[in-house]
Every structure is written in C-alpha cells, then in structure tokens.
Amino acid sequence: MPYRGELWLSETTTGKLIPVGNRHLARLGLWAFRVRGVQYRPEAAKAADLNLGKVVRLEREPNNEHDRNAIAVVGTAGKLGYVNKQMAARLAKLIDGGEQFKAIVVGGAPAGEQSSRVQVIAADPALIAHLQGVKSTSVRISSPDGDFVEIRLDGYQFGASDAAPTGGWDENWLLVDGRVKLAEESWEFRDPCLTTWEARELLAWLRAVPPAVDTSIEFTEPNLSLAAVAADPGESILVIRLAGEAAPPSASWDDRWGRGIRMELRVEHALLAVATNEWEQQLQLYPLR
C-alpha cells in the first residue's frame, strides 16, 4: 500500500506496515533494492513512467566488463541503472538458472518528473501478482442469447520442483476450469489443455480479433479451438469448438473425440476487450517455466 510516497507491504492479520527494504524479505523471495546509477541517466529516468507499481525489466549482462553478474534495470525509456553488486551476485545465479522475475517500482516519480531515487522490488511473477491483489478470475465470453463459455486457469498441472526450470512441456501445462451453456444444456470441465505459451498465443489472438476477419486458433490438445468471423460493426462471431474433456455429457463419441461441439457467440468488441484484459491478468499468475 502507498505510504510516504512509496509502496509498503501490509501484514494481512495485523495491518502492520513493512518497508520493502526489510532485509528479511529476501528469505521470502522478495528482492528489494535501490537502482544504482540513476543519476548518470537522468533523461531515461525523467522520460520513464516510474509511478508506484509500474513494471520495469531486469536484464542480465553476463558480458559486462565491470561485473559478470551485472543486472540492468530497464524502464519504458531505456536503461535506468543497475542492481547493486551484492544483490546481483545472488540474483544472477537464480536468473541464469531459469527462474522468472517480475520487477515493479515501489519508489519513483511519474513520467516527466525527475527521479534520482528509484526503488524496485523483484519476485516471482505470481508473488508480485499476489502482492498487487491480482486474482485468478474467470473469463466469460457470452452472446445475447445467453450462451457462454467461461474459463479460468487453476494452476500448473505439475507443481513446483526443486530442479531449475527447463522450459519443457510437462512444466508448462496449465489446468483449465470451464463452464459452458449452449441452448438448454450446461456443463463444466477441468483439464490441463493449454500450455503457458499457448495461453499467451490465445491472448495475442483475442487482441487481434476486432480488426481481423476470418481468423482462427488451435492448440496442441484439441479440447478447445476458436475462430472469428466478422459480423455487424462493433461485433464479431466467435466460433468455438469444444472436444475431449471439454465436450458436454450428451456429446456422441464422434463429437467428443472427433469434430467437437460447435457453438457460435455473437460478441461486442467492447465486451471482448474486457475478457481479453481479464485473461491477461490471469497470465500474470502463470509465467513460462
């Protein structure tokens, strides 16, 4: 929560405020630091949006001539500075081992205002999302006739491992919870039918639907596929096919394991944009592993 011009952590049971610079936070996977060298890059700091909660990037520089563990902090207008050497020596090992980090500003200034002191906290993207109050909510796409498809990501199929992430398939399958209403039938399904990268491909596809005509997307598992057809101005018809575990109980063998059940949803672009934003929020909880 904002306090004295910075973001502080709030203990959920007592409400006690904890400064992000607390040295014990690293034990919880929270890495807080002041960006070094901001004074040498005043234009980048002034042009960047360093409002509280804004995202900055951590970029490894293994070939940096001054420090092989160097980690640059990059804002919207370029490099702001570096993680201090002591912390970089520890963080670099984790980043090089494949761990994912998301970094946000906890002390800075809006774009156009000079900021010589930039405070950042970095952690696993899911932990940052938790601290920011991002929750995994269902994404619902519905049409005026009452038919709808509602999906929610509910974790990785396989939990965390002590081994470093390798980017393999098993590490990146996501559990998908779904609810569907088609005509007089309603049903639910749960299946690991999307990978982390496919979930992001779906996000890019949803963003492109309004201006696109006759576009489609399919995934490794055939449970879900989508197509978009131009309709009236400001609307698209989404053609969704549900197969396998996502098909309704009434589906025949051929429909369930073959062509799938087809449904058409006439969707306003404004409502589709809301669903797209909600899907993007869900993805914050599930980075590529």
N, C-alpha and C positions, 0 to 999 in steps of 0.2 A: 504494500500500500504506500502511496505517496506520503512522505514526511520530511519536512525541512528541505524541500527541493530535490529529494532523492527517493528511490524506491527502497522500502524496507520490507523485511519479512514479518509476518504476523503469526504467532503461535496460535493454533486453532482453538485450543481448550482454554487458554488464559487470556488471549488477546495481547500478550506481551510482544513488544516490537523488538526485532533483532536486526541490527545493522548487517548489510550484506558483506561487510568486511570482517565479520567474526571469523577468527582463524579455525574454529571447529567445523565450519560448514563444508570444508573440503572432504571431511570424512563421510559426508552425505552425498558426495558427488557434485557439490556446488563450488565452482571456482570463480571467486570474485577478485577483481584487480582494477587498478587504475592504469589506463593506457599510457605507456611511456612514449615520449617524443611528439606529443600532440603540438607542442609549441613550435616545432620545426615544420609543421604542415598546417598553418593557420587557414589557408584557403579551403583545404579539404574539410577541415573541422567546421568552418563557417557555412560552407555550402551544404554539408550533410544535414539530414534531419536526425538530430540526436535527442529528440523528445524521449521522455521516460517510456520504456517498454519497446522502443524501436529496435529492429533486428540489425545487427552488424555481423560480418563474416570473419571467421578465423581461418587464415590461410597459412599453411606450413611453407617455410622457406628453407628446405634442407641444404640448399647450396649457398646460403647466406655466408659471406666471407667472415663475418664477425661472430656468428653464433650458429652452429649447425642445428640447434634446437629452436631457432627463431620461428615465432608465430606472429604474423602480421594481423592487425585488426583493420578491416576494410569497411568503410561506410558507403553511403549512396553516391558520394562524390570522390571516392578513391581512398587510398591508404591513409589511416589516421595515425597509426603508430604501431607499437608492439606490446605483447605480453612481457612482463618483466622476466629477466633471465631465470630466476629461481623457480618461478611457476612454470615457465616454458619448458624447463628441463623435465618436469614431471608430466605436463600435458602432452608434450611432443611424443612421448612413448605411447600414450593412450591413443592419440590420433594416428600415429604410424601403425599401431596395432589394429586399426579398423574401427575404433569407437567413433560414434557420431556426436557432435556437439552443436548446440544452438546457443547463440550469444545475444543478449539484449542489453540495452543501455539502462543503467539504474541511476545515472547521474550525468547530465549533459544539458544541452540547450536546443531550442527549435532551429530549423534552417534559417539562415540569415543573421543569427546571433553568434558572436564569437564565444567559443568554449575552449578554455585551456585545460580544463579538468574534466576528463571523460571516464566515468566509472562503468564497468561492464561485469555482468555475471554470465557464466557459461555452464551448461549442464547438458545431460541427455535431453533431446527434444521433447520427450514425453514428460520429463520432470519440469522443464520450463513451461510446457502447456499446463501442467497441473498448478504451478505457482501463479500462472496468469488466469486461472479459473476456466481454462478451456475444457469442456467436457465432450465426451463422445455422444453426440445426439443423433437421432435418426434423420436420414434424408428422405423426404417424401416427395414423390412426383405424382400428381393426380390430375385428372381431367374433370370437366364439368359434370359428366355423367356419374361421378362418384367412384369410378375405378381408380386404383392407385397401386404403386409399388413403393415400399418403404424399406430401406436398407440401413444397416448400422454395422460398423466394424467393431468387433468384440475381442480383439487381442490377436496375438500371433498364435498359429496352430501349435507351435512348439515353443515352450518358454525359454527364458534366458539360459545361456550356457556359460560356463567358466572360460571356454575357449574363445579366442578372438574371432569376430565375425569374418566370414569368408565371402559373403555375397552370394551364397548358394541358394538353391531353390527351397530346401527344407527350412532354412532360417527365415524365409520371407513370405511364407503362406499366411494369409490373414483369414480369421474366422469372420464370416458374413452372416449376420442375422437378418432375415427378411420377413416382411408381412405383405400380403398381396390381396387385393379384392378385384375380382373380374366377374362382372354380371352378378349372378346370385351366389357365387362361391367365394369364400375367403379362406386363406390358409397361411401357414408360417413355415419357414425353413431355416436351417442353420447348417452351413457347410464352409470349409476352407476353399473357396472357389476363386479367390483373387490373390495375386502376389502384390507385394508393396509397389513394385514398378508398374504393374497393370492398374493398380488403384490410381496411380498418378497419370497414366495414359488416359484413364477414364476422365479425370479432372480436365486434362487438356482437351479432350473430345467434347465434353459438356460446354466448355468455354467457347468452342468454335461452332456450336450448333446454330445459334441465331443467324449468323450471316451465311452459313453453309446450306447447300441444297443436296439432298440425297447422299448423305454420308452415313457410315456405319462403323461399328467397332465390335470385335470379338476377342475372346480370351482363351488361354490355354485350356481351362476347364470349360466345357460347353454349357454350364448351368445358366449363364447369363450372356445375352448379346443385345445390342441396341442399334437402331437405325433411325435416322431423322429424315423426314420428308417435309418440304415447305408446305405451309398451309396459308391461312389468311395473314395479312400484315400483322406483325407482332406476335405470331403464333407459329409453332411447329407441331407436327405429329410425330411422336416418338413411338416407334415400333419395337416392342420389347419381346424377346423370346426367352422363355423360362423352361429349362430342361433339367434332367437328372434330379437331384435332391430338391431343386427349386420348383419343380413342376407340382401342380395340385394333386391331391389324393385321387381325384377322379380321372387323372390322365391315363390313357392307354399305354401299353408297353412301347408302342411305336412312337407315341408323342413324347413320353418321358425320356427315352433313351435314343430318340431319333431327331425328328424335326422340331420338337419342343412345342410349347403352348404359346401362341401369338396373341399379344394384346396391343391395342393402339390407344395412346393417351394424347389428347389434344392439349397442349401446354402453352400458356402465355410465356413469352420470353422473360418478362419481369419475374415471374414465379420460378422459372428455370434458373435464373441468376441467383435467386435466394438459395435454391437447392445446391447449386454449384459452390457457393460460398460455404455452406454447411459441410459439404463433402471435403472441401479444402481444410476446414477446421479439424475434421476427423483425422486427416492425414498427418497433422502435426503430432499426433499421439503415436504414430507408427512409422518411424524413419526406416529407410533401407538398412538391412543388416548384412 
